[in-house]
Amino acid sequence: EVQLVESGGGLVQSGSSMNLSCVASGFDFVDYVMTWVRQPPGKELDWVASVYSYYGNSYYSDSVQGRFAVSRDDSKNTLYLEMNNLRPEDTAVYYCAADTTTGGHYYTRLDEYDYWGQGTQVTVSS
């Protein structure tokens, strides 16, 4: 059974930091591009960052570039997102997602990915 389980969300103040984790099981983690996406309340899915295995190339949306850092530990089947200098507009449900070929920055729905988690709420107060 494929599972992606996110953790680390919560409520923080603007300017704070927060770390998210996503533990994967049931598929060959190393063969997948791993991605963080988010969905703000009442808004569409928003691609945040992707990281490829092997060389670890990572890519970020303009809105988080320089503030967030995505990484993966293929030995632990775990994806991470380090979020710094959080802003109220970062408030969203954060999901990790897996795809064999792409980070899916153009995807608009979670089910366009091969696998996705149940999400974790991140709330940033002003």
VENJOHU-V964230 format. One record per helix or strand of 2 or more residues. SS is the DSSP state (H for helix, E for strand). FROM is the first residue (numbers start at 1). TO is the last residue. If there is no record, write none. Layout:
SS & FROM & TO
SS & FROM & TO
This chain:
E & 3 & 7
E & 10 & 13
E & 18 & 25
H & 29 & 31
E & 33 & 39
E & 45 & 51
E & 58 & 60
E & 68 & 73
E & 78 & 83
H & 88 & 90
E & 92 & 99
H & 110 & 112
E & 115 & 116
E & 120 & 125
